[in-house]
Amino acid sequence: MKDKEIERIIKLEEKRQKGVVNLIASENYVSRDVLRALGSVFTNKYAEGYPGARYYGGNEIVDKIENLVKTRALKLFGLSSKNWNVNAQPYSGSPANLAVYLALVPLGQNPPAGRARIMGMSLSMGGHLTHGHKVSVTGKLWNWIHFGVNKKTELLDYGEIRKMARREKPKLIVAGFTAYSRVIDFKKLRKICDEVKAIFMVDMSHFAGLVAGGAYPSPFPYADIITTTTHKTLRGPRAAIIFSKKEFSQAVDKAVFPGLQGGPHVNQIAAIAVCLKEAMSPAFKKYAKQIVKNARALARELQKRGWRIISGGTDSHLFLVDTWARGLSGKTAQELLEAEKIIVNKNTIPFDNRSPFDPSGIRIGTAAVTTQGMKEKDMLKIAERIDKILSK
Ligand SMILES: Cc1ncc(COP(=O)(O)O)c(C=O)c1O
């Protein structure tokens, strides 16, 4: 690289990434091929529009890539192009979710205050900012009703969700999480949606790779719309995909472009295509299963050492530790671990009385360390280290 200053900084980050134990639940390490596609000449190209219908010339090769990404996405999740459409243009997960709401819950419809209703999991209970948190544009533009988990079990309470849905009659219900460790019962949520005539959207950003690898239940048999980032357990570039049932696909495509975005990032789309192919391999299936085994082993071992795990365990790649139960705030725990090169993030736990800036817990995920080849025995060592650092 000619720019030595940037080269040096990139090297520093490479060194940092190699020198830490990365337990951030939303991160991963991509392959060289994904990096190659991201750094390809596709970054030079403008391609507003969709394959076969572009606003710029010179897109015959871009069309190939975008059509390929759609084919691969359908194949990976066992879907037919008769029923499902794929949009791989969202720049990332947040604009993907925003595009779906814009497409399907029109602004200015429905009372009260001329705004329609959407229902989702609150951020403080494990949902995402873009599931209608008040500081997010999604929370500012639409009226939301939020559900959480049961105080006792710390699990989703489908009876409560049903009651809420029957009372509020939302137009759309979104399921998905950033900090909930258990399986979501998509079938039950589908039933609730049918009962109140709501569109069922699943944001599988966190667990897409697990679904692809058969390590977490698939939402596809039940949902109308599925959004996902491609950079978490799916181990691809920072980007997103929207899957929509045919009846919704035109509205979704229009909301992405020209509703929300201009030219798609074709280099990202090429890199998504790469990661989707990687995720079809038998090795990826093993990888996905190992992620969950590792998360379970790490949670179990921490539990043995006296740390309270929210809901008592995990079915996925992540879990929450209630550090405050042992008098340690999440922020302090994060800092103590980072000083010893173990990277986690502070996180609120359900019914947290503390502020999100210094909450009661930490979130731990195993997707990145599993990419590095770690197994259950390594998790035991990590648990031992975490326990030692936090017990000082
Ligand atoms: C469930 C969920 N949805 C959406 C997003 C947003 O993705 P991005 O950060 O790419 O905008 C995230 C990212 O953390 C997420 O966890």
PDBQT file of the ligand as one rigid body, heavy atoms in Angstrom, charges set to zero:
ROOT
HETATM    1  C1  LIG A 401     -30.954  -8.207  15.405  1.00  0.00    +0.000 C 
HETATM    2  C2  LIG A 401     -30.222  -7.105  14.702  1.00  0.00    +0.000 A 
HETATM    3  N1  LIG A 401     -30.846  -6.422  13.737  1.00  0.00    +0.000 NA
HETATM    4  C3  LIG A 401     -30.253  -5.418  13.070  1.00  0.00    +0.000 A 
HETATM    5  C4  LIG A 401     -28.958  -5.059  13.357  1.00  0.00    +0.000 A 
HETATM    6  C5  LIG A 401     -28.370  -3.881  12.638  1.00  0.00    +0.000 C 
HETATM    7  O1  LIG A 401     -27.335  -4.193  11.851  1.00  0.00    +0.000 OA
HETATM    8  P1  LIG A 401     -26.231  -3.093  11.419  1.00  0.00    +0.000 P 
HETATM    9  O2  LIG A 401     -25.401  -2.860  12.628  1.00  0.00    +0.000 OA
HETATM   10  O3  LIG A 401     -25.547  -3.784  10.300  1.00  0.00    +0.000 OA
HETATM   11  O4  LIG A 401     -26.985  -1.881  10.983  1.00  0.00    +0.000 OA
HETATM   12  C6  LIG A 401     -28.245  -5.760  14.331  1.00  0.00    +0.000 A 
HETATM   13  C7  LIG A 401     -26.857  -5.381  14.637  1.00  0.00    +0.000 C 
HETATM   14  O5  LIG A 401     -26.363  -5.480  15.692  1.00  0.00    +0.000 OA
HETATM   15  C8  LIG A 401     -28.902  -6.797  15.035  1.00  0.00    +0.000 A 
HETATM   16  O6  LIG A 401     -28.287  -7.475  16.010  1.00  0.00    +0.000 OA
ENDROOT
TORSDOF 0
